[in-house]
Amino acid sequence: MEKAIKILTQNFGLEDSHTLEAYTKTGGYQAVRKVLGKIAPEGVIEEVKRSNLRGLGGAGFPTGMKWSFISKPSKKPVYLLINGDEGEPGTFKDRTIMTRDPHRLIEGVLLASYALGAHTAYIYVRGEFTFCMEALGKAIAEAKEAGYLGKNILKSGFDLDVYIHPGAGAYICGEETALIESLEGKPGRPRNKPPFPAVVGAFGCPTIVNNVETIAHVPQILLNGAEWFAKIGSDRNGGTRLFSVSGHVKKPGVYELPMGTPLREILYEHAGGIIGDSPLKGVIPGGSSAPILRPEEVDVGMDFDQLAKIGSMGGSGGIIAMAEGTCMVWALHNLARFYAHESCGQCSPCREGTGWAEKVLRRIEGGHGTASDIELLEKIAKGMMTRTICPLADACALPILSYLKKYRDEFEAHVREKRCPVRPKRAA
Amino acid sequence: MASVVINGERYDVADGERLIDVCDRVGVYIPRFCYHPNLSVAGNCRMCLVEIEGMPKLQISCNTNVRDGMSVLTDSQKVKEARADVLEFIFINHPLDCPICDQAGECKLQDYYMEVGLYKSRMPQEFKVKKPRKAIRWGSGIVFDAERCVLCTRCVRFMEEVVGKRAIGVTNRGDHEEIALLEPLSTLYAGNLADICPVGALTSEDFRFKMRVWFLSRTDTICPGCSRGCNITAWHKDKKIYRFTPRQNDSVNHAWMCDIGRYSYKEENSSSLILKGWVREGSGTKEMATPELLGVLAQELKGLKGKAKESSVAALVAPDRTNEEIFTVCAFMAEIFGSSRVVLDVPAPKGPKDDLLLTGEMASNPAGLSLFAFRSAKPYTIDAFKQDLKEGKLEAVMLFGDAWEGLEAAWPGMQEAFKALPTLAIFASKRKASFPQARFVIPSASMIQKDGTWVNVTGHVQRVRKAYRLNRDILADGESLGLLAEFMGESFQVGKLEDITKRFLEAIGGLSGASLADVGLEGVSLPSEEQPKHLEA
């Protein structure tokens, strides 16, 4: 196996990788020196566009294009928000960047702010991630001390302040407009669009929201060039991404691999295969919201477009493997319970639909389901899809539809046998 | 301008207008719970989804602004399915308590169920999340039923955006979400909450369980409470008003009214009204049928005619009479007595004033009165009247109206001053208005019993409508004056309401040529230079 390309995780092995010293020793803050005051902001956006960097929070939206939505010159201040609310079940990648290489993120924030003309950036960190906030806080202080943040950075005349904002524990605050609401001190409820955040975002000003991992890529793109980055990945999916592998694999963990790496390779080579060498029953490829894949589908290349082509999605890169012996109804009920709990309650279809689906699934898994429940479940999922303000309803509906399609016999067996045929009976 | 196609029909509308408003205007109804034209867009109920050409997903019409060339379908299969699905979601945790719900008959859930739903319940009762939390008194006349709430947040937005108070909020998440009172409502606008709630979650303590709405008749009229003249609907049955609710009119009151006006309907019901007139004889009073009463009054007035008739009789009009009544009284005085002694500068009673609707003038037509007074070069003022009264020049005085509290407040000892008058007749509707000194009390039609127009505080001419007449003794002032003239052996042609309105509008200027039909449901505004001047002081 050729030596794997590491961008985000290249320093993870170093002792004190979180310090400014370790980062600068390995080429850190070189991109800032190269860009600030020397390349025009438009040039930076152009470079990021050509690099095929995609939004790695889950939507996969081309980052450069997103940046170009800010109309310039803006009469109002522009804000850059970094989404570190990592809450998608099965995803645990952003935390590694924030704790092990926070300066890479800060340099990315600096470059992105320069490109956008933002002088204030907020890093919205999931409330539970106190350790991330601690590491980031130290890194911001270090960077400020060294003149990488604050007024007149590196004598370029560019000012930037970075603040950490702790979230309060709601999954929905990972959705960009809910994140903005939360940042403004309101309950995290997504906003109606239009207007989009690039026009009316935080505090009524133009705002760009980017994921931690996405922004952490920016320094190396500007240092090594867009072509270098684009070449690493697959077609229209530039660079690498962090795959969080969990579930029934021998070596769960975060793996940095080029976009488009086959799922089979990730599962069987990097993650060491299925525990006890059991056969694989199913795998979620991109966080809990992504439709499940059957074992025969694992040859797919892991990028946004190839996964979309087979009806799933790249999502947050959270891979959850399930070995034979997993009850799919139980697994789906687990997910539905999560979405029912996390629905913000704003839109009627999601508020009522997620809870309803959870109840029907609980009924089926408990052996109390009827044949009509399976159709009902399908109806509920279709009923809430694409009809809400934000994609949380879709995130609940898509897995339901995919499980029903791919493991229907198992649902039917539950109803027929009036019990869970897969999992051993719990002691009474 | 933008040209949009809605269900195949082309319409020319203003660019950027809200799609749901456009549809409302052209008569294409789109169901909605959360959207209200006078509140911000929440977009949470998802009932108003429509299909827009070129967009893969259905869009909510409340958050869509029309663009030129937009093509919209509001009745496609896709839209119908979406509506049925969304409605079912809203229903699953809603109780089936229509028979005991006061909203029944004016409930959006019921309406839409009949329109797009009609399915059997697939949600067993025991699975419902919302547990009965019923009849919680919120104060300020509002009762909350948590179980019935569809979380449209209209009430939250109303309190925040209209009243300016974060008194209502949403607690919890998902299907455990609930509307909650965060601080006491304590506002004079709480009654609107029951109106804007599309379901039976917020109901009016005053109205609930009094009457099913489908038994009530509706009359579109104007609130008599203050000089704002909020457009209202009076809901009545068997000659009894059960409630006032506001009517949308963006040039006057948007969709709101205050609680003072809202509950003033009680004063328009028979227990507060003069149902039969009387004449004071000695220390007692004698009830009489109105024509009889007018006959006695006519005899007394006829006696005056020989004397210096122009100077011995005067009339006062209160600021709650209609424009037509003001005009008629002045015409009567001029034609029968040749007198211009009609006092028109009677001040309105003072009351609460705020930035929203309440004007502080607690009478319905002070503007109409003052506009008509300004027309006269040499008005007969209240001070001149007082002087005449003091000097004993006056033999007979006729009072028209109910709103005398303002005059009384500005004129201490008013009742005493009237005492010496040989003849004092009052044409009033309300018991509280009958002067103890009045020799004649003649029942006059109250606002719900007559037609006419009022001018509001901003110079908006609006129409009051008659719903019923309580009995044959109650007459409109015009009718009474016609009879009175007849008994005096004179002729006084009152004329049709339409003509009087026209002549009144001509007299005050600014709206010459306008007719009662022009006033219509929405009213007409006087040009700015003609607007009531009494407010500038």
Boltz contact constraints between the chains, C-beta under 6 A:
constraints:
  - contact:
      token1: [A, 192]
      token2: [B, 43]
      max_distance: 6.0
  - contact:
      token1: [A, 192]
      token2: [B, 63]
      max_distance: 6.0
  - contact:
      token1: [A, 340]
      token2: [B, 174]
      max_distance: 6.0
  - contact:
      token1: [A, 343]
      token2: [B, 174]
      max_distance: 6.0
  - contact:
      token1: [A, 344]
      token2: [B, 173]
      max_distance: 6.0
  - contact:
      token1: [A, 345]
      token2: [B, 173]
      max_distance: 6.0
  - contact:
      token1: [A, 345]
      token2: [B, 174]
      max_distance: 6.0
  - contact:
      token1: [A, 345]
      token2: [B, 177]
      max_distance: 6.0
  - contact:
      token1: [A, 346]
      token2: [B, 44]
      max_distance: 6.0
  - contact:
      token1: [A, 347]
      token2: [B, 44]
      max_distance: 6.0
  - contact:
      token1: [A, 347]
      token2: [B, 46]
      max_distance: 6.0
  - contact:
      token1: [A, 348]
      token2: [B, 45]
      max_distance: 6.0
  - contact:
      token1: [A, 348]
      token2: [B, 46]
      max_distance: 6.0
  - contact:
      token1: [A, 348]
      token2: [B, 86]
      max_distance: 6.0
  - contact:
      token1: [A, 348]
      token2: [B, 89]
      max_distance: 6.0
  - contact:
      token1: [A, 348]
      token2: [B, 90]
      max_distance: 6.0
  - contact:
      token1: [A, 349]
      token2: [B, 46]
      max_distance: 6.0
  - contact:
      token1: [A, 349]
      token2: [B, 86]
      max_distance: 6.0
  - contact:
      token1: [A, 349]
      token2: [B, 89]
      max_distance: 6.0
  - contact:
      token1: [A, 351]
      token2: [B, 174]
      max_distance: 6.0
  - contact:
      token1: [A, 351]
      token2: [B, 175]
      max_distance: 6.0
  - contact:
      token1: [A, 352]
      token2: [B, 89]
      max_distance: 6.0
  - contact:
      token1: [A, 352]
      token2: [B, 92]
      max_distance: 6.0
  - contact:
      token1: [A, 352]
      token2: [B, 175]
      max_distance: 6.0
  - contact:
      token1: [A, 353]
      token2: [B, 89]
      max_distance: 6.0
  - contact:
      token1: [A, 355]
      token2: [B, 175]
      max_distance: 6.0
  - contact:
      token1: [A, 356]
      token2: [B, 92]
      max_distance: 6.0
  - contact:
      token1: [A, 359]
      token2: [B, 127]
      max_distance: 6.0
  - contact:
      token1: [A, 383]
      token2: [B, 85]
      max_distance: 6.0
  - contact:
      token1: [A, 386]
      token2: [B, 57]
      max_distance: 6.0
  - contact:
      token1: [A, 387]
      token2: [B, 46]
      max_distance: 6.0
  - contact:
      token1: [A, 387]
      token2: [B, 82]
      max_distance: 6.0
